[in-house]
Amino acid sequence: MELNDLDLNLLLLFQRLMQERRVASVAEQMNMSQPGVSNALAKLRRLLGDPLFVRAPGGVVPTPFAQRLAEPVSQALATLHAALNPVTGFDPLRAMRTMTIGMTDIGEVVFLPALLERLSRVAPGVAMNTVRNTSVNLSNEMADGRVDLAIGLLPQLKGGSISGACSISATSVCSDAATHSRTPR
């Protein structure tokens, strides 16, 4: 297969299906209809000569071929995203954005009050959202850029595409997605 035969959106759809394993969820995330996702998947199946995903209770399961493709496709998309979104300098006093932090319930009690107080002084235009580590897949959410930072004891973030761990104290660590477009490297 030649690259000019492939639509980049098909790879994005493939990556989302690998993460979500549900056509309906992918359709919603990509602002598509379920038949649209199914048609795009059919096109990718024809191009690659593999079913890629098979129906299972509660969603779809990747084929062995899809499992072998998952990491290289994810890395390629992350590289392309980083190239198209170069890191620029960050000025906290001028920044106007919302950051999403994944943390445990204890983290919200222990870290969040001091973090919000400091944030209001050094970056007044930055708002903060938190998500519980138990309500989302932090690794996927960080890799997709929907969660900017994770704070706390989060063993589910070991290895994979998560890096940038930094010691805050002997008992606390934070990490961000290695491919996050806003993270200087």
PAVEX-110351 format. One record per residue (C-alpha): residue number from 1; x negated, y negated, z negated. Coordinates in Angstrom, 3 decimals. Layout:
% PAVEX-110351
@num: NUM&u: X&v: Y&w: Z
...
***
This chain:
% PAVEX-110351
@num: 1&u: 0.000&v: 0.000&w: 0.000
@num: 2&u: -1.195&v: -3.481&w: 0.842
@num: 3&u: -0.709&v: -6.441&w: -1.501
@num: 4&u: 1.106&v: -8.436&w: 1.165
@num: 5&u: 3.834&v: -5.758&w: 1.032
@num: 6&u: 4.462&v: -6.512&w: -2.630
@num: 7&u: 6.563&v: -9.256&w: -4.210
@num: 8&u: 5.028&v: -10.484&w: -7.485
@num: 9&u: 8.492&v: -10.588&w: -9.033
@num: 10&u: 8.691&v: -6.805&w: -8.654
@num: 11&u: 5.634&v: -6.456&w: -10.894
@num: 12&u: 7.171&v: -8.805&w: -13.446
@num: 13&u: 10.313&v: -6.703&w: -13.390
@num: 14&u: 8.221&v: -3.526&w: -13.779
@num: 15&u: 6.414&v: -5.011&w: -16.789
@num: 16&u: 9.680&v: -6.016&w: -18.445
@num: 17&u: 11.193&v: -2.583&w: -17.861
@num: 18&u: 8.116&v: -0.974&w: -19.420
@num: 19&u: 8.655&v: -3.135&w: -22.506
@num: 20&u: 12.426&v: -3.151&w: -22.810
@num: 21&u: 13.379&v: 0.228&w: -21.304
@num: 22&u: 16.886&v: -1.173&w: -20.614
@num: 23&u: 18.055&v: -2.533&w: -17.269
@num: 24&u: 20.667&v: -4.773&w: -18.930
@num: 25&u: 18.047&v: -6.423&w: -21.176
@num: 26&u: 15.714&v: -7.025&w: -18.249
@num: 27&u: 18.547&v: -8.452&w: -16.162
@num: 28&u: 19.387&v: -10.914&w: -18.928
@num: 29&u: 15.753&v: -11.923&w: -19.525
@num: 30&u: 15.066&v: -12.435&w: -15.828
@num: 31&u: 18.364&v: -14.192&w: -15.164
@num: 32&u: 19.445&v: -11.471&w: -12.752
@num: 33&u: 22.453&v: -9.208&w: -12.455
@num: 34&u: 22.119&v: -5.537&w: -13.340
@num: 35&u: 22.662&v: -4.545&w: -9.693
@num: 36&u: 19.957&v: -7.056&w: -8.749
@num: 37&u: 17.499&v: -5.384&w: -11.128
@num: 38&u: 18.500&v: -1.966&w: -9.784
@num: 39&u: 17.983&v: -3.127&w: -6.174
@num: 40&u: 14.579&v: -4.633&w: -7.012
@num: 41&u: 13.578&v: -1.436&w: -8.797
@num: 42&u: 14.682&v: 0.603&w: -5.761
@num: 43&u: 12.453&v: -1.535&w: -3.547
@num: 44&u: 9.482&v: -1.054&w: -5.882
@num: 45&u: 10.161&v: 2.691&w: -5.981
@num: 46&u: 10.060&v: 2.826&w: -2.164
@num: 47&u: 6.838&v: 0.808&w: -2.033
@num: 48&u: 5.074&v: 2.932&w: -4.638
@num: 49&u: 6.586&v: 6.285&w: -3.708
@num: 50&u: 7.566&v: 7.146&w: -7.270
@num: 51&u: 10.827&v: 6.964&w: -9.247
@num: 52&u: 8.919&v: 4.907&w: -11.905
@num: 53&u: 11.797&v: 5.202&w: -14.421
@num: 54&u: 14.389&v: 7.865&w: -15.046
@num: 55&u: 17.679&v: 7.450&w: -16.865
@num: 56&u: 17.771&v: 8.549&w: -20.477
@num: 57&u: 20.142&v: 8.036&w: -23.402
@num: 58&u: 20.011&v: 4.354&w: -24.265
@num: 59&u: 17.987&v: 3.216&w: -21.263
@num: 60&u: 15.197&v: 4.413&w: -19.001
@num: 61&u: 11.956&v: 6.329&w: -19.532
@num: 62&u: 8.820&v: 5.657&w: -17.450
@num: 63&u: 7.375&v: 8.412&w: -15.303
@num: 64&u: 3.729&v: 9.424&w: -15.809
@num: 65&u: 2.817&v: 7.316&w: -12.767
@num: 66&u: 4.552&v: 4.263&w: -14.278
@num: 67&u: 2.728&v: 4.848&w: -17.558
@num: 68&u: -0.615&v: 4.862&w: -15.715
@num: 69&u: 0.312&v: 1.632&w: -13.920
@num: 70&u: 1.533&v: -0.227&w: -17.005
@num: 71&u: -1.768&v: -1.455&w: -18.445
@num: 72&u: -3.421&v: -2.503&w: -15.140
@num: 73&u: -0.258&v: -4.340&w: -14.075
@num: 74&u: -0.010&v: -6.066&w: -17.458
@num: 75&u: -3.665&v: -7.121&w: -17.313
@num: 76&u: -3.333&v: -8.381&w: -13.746
@num: 77&u: -0.258&v: -10.448&w: -14.612
@num: 78&u: -1.959&v: -11.852&w: -17.721
@num: 79&u: -5.030&v: -12.807&w: -15.671
@num: 80&u: -2.880&v: -14.518&w: -13.063
@num: 81&u: -0.875&v: -16.336&w: -15.747
@num: 82&u: -4.065&v: -17.572&w: -17.424
@num: 83&u: -5.493&v: -18.766&w: -14.098
@num: 84&u: -2.326&v: -20.683&w: -13.233
@num: 85&u: -1.984&v: -22.194&w: -16.717
@num: 86&u: -5.433&v: -23.447&w: -17.686
@num: 87&u: -6.000&v: -24.347&w: -21.290
@num: 88&u: -6.121&v: -28.071&w: -21.861
@num: 89&u: -7.184&v: -29.936&w: -24.947
@num: 90&u: -4.740&v: -29.909&w: -27.820
@num: 91&u: -4.030&v: -33.170&w: -29.643
@num: 92&u: -1.860&v: -32.301&w: -32.667
@num: 93&u: -0.772&v: -35.908&w: -33.229
@num: 94&u: 0.622&v: -36.156&w: -29.697
@num: 95&u: 1.880&v: -32.603&w: -29.288
@num: 96&u: 5.616&v: -32.223&w: -28.741
@num: 97&u: 6.597&v: -28.570&w: -28.778
@num: 98&u: 8.127&v: -25.756&w: -30.760
@num: 99&u: 5.912&v: -22.946&w: -31.997
@num: 100&u: 7.237&v: -19.531&w: -32.919
@num: 101&u: 5.504&v: -17.595&w: -35.671
@num: 102&u: 6.068&v: -13.955&w: -36.474
@num: 103&u: 5.772&v: -13.078&w: -40.129
@num: 104&u: 7.058&v: -10.895&w: -42.900
@num: 105&u: 9.712&v: -12.040&w: -45.345
@num: 106&u: 6.980&v: -12.411&w: -47.962
@num: 107&u: 4.981&v: -14.490&w: -45.475
@num: 108&u: 7.910&v: -16.860&w: -45.117
@num: 109&u: 7.905&v: -17.365&w: -48.883
@num: 110&u: 4.133&v: -17.533&w: -49.380
@num: 111&u: 2.774&v: -19.220&w: -46.221
@num: 112&u: 5.628&v: -21.148&w: -44.657
@num: 113&u: 6.218&v: -23.960&w: -47.179
@num: 114&u: 2.565&v: -25.063&w: -47.192
@num: 115&u: 2.315&v: -24.615&w: -43.426
@num: 116&u: 5.390&v: -26.784&w: -42.780
@num: 117&u: 4.177&v: -29.466&w: -45.172
@num: 118&u: 0.767&v: -29.620&w: -43.509
@num: 119&u: 2.271&v: -29.463&w: -40.036
@num: 120&u: 4.480&v: -32.477&w: -40.759
@num: 121&u: 1.347&v: -34.507&w: -41.548
@num: 122&u: -1.083&v: -33.385&w: -38.840
@num: 123&u: 1.351&v: -32.553&w: -36.004
@num: 124&u: 4.629&v: -34.392&w: -36.594
@num: 125&u: 5.989&v: -33.591&w: -33.109
@num: 126&u: 5.573&v: -29.851&w: -33.524
@num: 127&u: 8.597&v: -27.876&w: -34.699
@num: 128&u: 8.403&v: -24.382&w: -36.126
@num: 129&u: 10.548&v: -21.282&w: -35.621
@num: 130&u: 9.916&v: -17.996&w: -37.353
@num: 131&u: 10.873&v: -14.465&w: -36.457
@num: 132&u: 10.730&v: -11.521&w: -38.805
@num: 133&u: 8.238&v: -8.845&w: -37.929
@num: 134&u: 11.010&v: -6.272&w: -38.336
@num: 135&u: 13.485&v: -7.949&w: -35.965
@num: 136&u: 11.281&v: -8.025&w: -32.846
@num: 137&u: 8.372&v: -6.143&w: -31.316
@num: 138&u: 5.681&v: -8.697&w: -32.196
@num: 139&u: 3.093&v: -7.217&w: -29.883
@num: 140&u: 5.387&v: -7.527&w: -26.849
@num: 141&u: 6.724&v: -10.908&w: -27.907
@num: 142&u: 3.187&v: -12.271&w: -28.297
@num: 143&u: 1.996&v: -10.774&w: -25.028
@num: 144&u: 4.957&v: -12.420&w: -23.266
@num: 145&u: 4.302&v: -15.777&w: -24.938
@num: 146&u: 7.591&v: -15.829&w: -26.867
@num: 147&u: 5.731&v: -15.658&w: -30.194
@num: 148&u: 2.675&v: -17.896&w: -30.548
@num: 149&u: 1.177&v: -16.649&w: -33.777
@num: 150&u: 1.594&v: -13.857&w: -36.302
@num: 151&u: 0.768&v: -14.257&w: -39.981
@num: 152&u: 0.704&v: -11.620&w: -42.681
@num: 153&u: 0.049&v: -7.936&w: -43.155
@num: 154&u: 1.224&v: -6.689&w: -39.766
@num: 155&u: -0.199&v: -3.235&w: -39.043
@num: 156&u: 1.887&v: -2.965&w: -35.864
@num: 157&u: -0.503&v: -5.475&w: -34.233
@num: 158&u: -3.572&v: -3.244&w: -34.409
@num: 159&u: -5.427&v: -2.988&w: -31.103
@num: 160&u: -3.835&v: -3.535&w: -27.718
@num: 161&u: -3.686&v: -7.006&w: -26.228
@num: 162&u: -3.694&v: -8.800&w: -29.556
@num: 163&u: -6.914&v: -10.498&w: -30.496
@num: 164&u: -8.187&v: -13.670&w: -32.028
@num: 165&u: -7.901&v: -12.422&w: -35.577
@num: 166&u: -9.140&v: -14.976&w: -38.061
@num: 167&u: -9.609&v: -14.631&w: -41.767
@num: 168&u: -7.682&v: -17.122&w: -43.850
@num: 169&u: -8.563&v: -15.486&w: -47.129
@num: 170&u: -9.585&v: -12.073&w: -48.327
@num: 171&u: -5.976&v: -10.891&w: -48.177
@num: 172&u: -4.575&v: -12.712&w: -45.131
@num: 173&u: -5.211&v: -12.499&w: -41.392
@num: 174&u: -3.625&v: -14.219&w: -38.431
@num: 175&u: -3.833&v: -13.239&w: -34.781
@num: 176&u: -2.602&v: -14.552&w: -31.488
@num: 177&u: -2.133&v: -13.010&w: -28.089
@num: 178&u: -5.414&v: -12.845&w: -26.190
@num: 179&u: -3.592&v: -13.923&w: -23.043
@num: 180&u: -1.614&v: -16.723&w: -24.621
@num: 181&u: -1.862&v: -19.769&w: -22.350
@num: 182&u: -2.210&v: -22.192&w: -25.250
@num: 183&u: -5.083&v: -20.398&w: -26.967
@num: 184&u: -8.553&v: -21.747&w: -26.215
@num: 185&u: -11.153&v: -19.033&w: -25.761
***
